[in-house]
Amino acid sequence: MKKIAMMNCLKSNRVCTGAACLNAFNARTVGFERYRDEELELVALMWCNGCDAEADEDSGMIEKLERLQSIGTQVLHIGKCTKNKAGEECPIISKAADILERQGIQIVRGTH
């Protein structure tokens, strides 16, 4: 069984329930279509720690990233809420993804 986690933008939490990400996961659509015939376990649904919390310097974010690794997360999906209107990914989210990728966790950009 593949262990999946999702990371989203803290600011998006003001208006987002996570329903679209979870619906896509449960229905195996959009970003999760690649797993249509696989058993999955959603092991974490997390948010960044905000625009001023550098992924490699913020102790809370470091703890979250270590936790993802310790629970055996194999793939991290990054929500579309992590991109600005120009389509550029948040640099803090990108840095967190790079850290996890170096630890052997596959990064997929997109949920719903």
C-alpha positions in Angstrom: 0.0 0.0 0.0 1.4 3.4 -1.1 1.6 6.1 1.6 0.6 9.5 0.4 0.7 12.9 2.0 -0.6 16.3 0.9 0.9 19.7 1.5 -1.1 22.9 1.1 -0.6 26.7 1.6 -1.4 28.0 5.1 -3.1 31.1 3.6 -5.4 29.0 1.6 -6.7 27.5 4.8 -8.7 30.7 5.3 -11.1 29.7 2.5 -10.3 26.0 1.9 -11.8 23.0 3.6 -9.5 20.5 1.8 -12.6 18.9 0.3 -11.5 19.2 -3.3 -8.1 17.6 -2.5 -9.7 14.8 -0.5 -12.4 14.2 -3.1 -9.7 13.9 -5.8 -7.8 11.5 -3.6 -10.9 9.3 -2.7 -12.1 9.3 -6.3 -8.6 8.8 -7.8 -9.1 11.7 -10.2 -6.9 14.6 -11.4 -3.6 14.4 -9.5 -4.4 11.0 -8.1 -5.6 9.3 -11.3 -2.1 7.7 -11.6 -3.1 5.5 -8.6 -6.4 4.3 -10.0 -5.6 0.7 -9.5 -3.4 1.0 -6.4 -4.3 0.8 -2.7 -3.4 4.1 -1.0 -3.2 5.3 2.5 -3.4 9.0 3.2 -0.9 9.4 6.1 -0.9 13.2 6.4 -2.6 16.4 5.3 -0.5 19.4 6.2 0.0 23.1 5.6 3.1 25.1 5.5 3.9 27.3 8.5 3.3 30.6 6.6 5.1 33.0 4.3 7.8 33.9 6.9 8.7 30.3 7.9 11.6 29.1 5.8 11.3 25.3 5.4 15.0 24.6 6.3 15.0 27.1 9.3 11.6 26.9 11.0 11.7 24.3 13.7 8.1 23.4 13.3 8.4 22.8 9.6 11.5 20.8 10.1 9.6 18.6 12.6 6.8 18.2 10.1 9.1 17.1 7.3 10.9 14.7 9.6 7.6 13.3 10.7 6.6 12.6 7.1 9.8 10.6 6.6 9.4 8.7 9.9 5.9 7.5 9.0 7.0 6.1 5.7 5.5 8.7 3.4 6.4 7.6 -0.2 4.7 10.4 -2.2 3.9 14.0 -1.3 1.3 15.8 -3.4 1.5 19.6 -3.4 -1.8 21.4 -3.7 -2.5 23.8 -6.5 -3.1 26.5 -3.8 0.7 26.7 -3.5 1.0 28.6 -6.8 0.4 32.3 -7.3 -1.8 33.8 -10.0 1.2 33.7 -12.4 1.5 29.9 -11.9 4.7 30.2 -9.9 5.1 27.8 -6.9 5.7 29.3 -3.5 9.5 29.3 -2.8 8.9 28.0 0.8 6.9 25.1 -0.5 9.5 24.4 -3.2 12.2 24.3 -0.6 10.2 21.9 1.6 9.6 19.7 -1.5 13.3 19.7 -2.3 14.2 18.6 1.2 11.8 15.7 1.1 12.9 14.7 -2.4 16.5 14.5 -1.2 15.2 12.1 1.5 13.7 9.9 -1.1 10.1 11.0 -1.1 8.6 11.4 -4.5 7.1 14.9 -5.1 3.9 15.3 -7.3 2.7 18.8 -8.0 -1.1 18.7 -8.1 -4.0 17.4 -6.2 -7.2 18.5 -7.8 
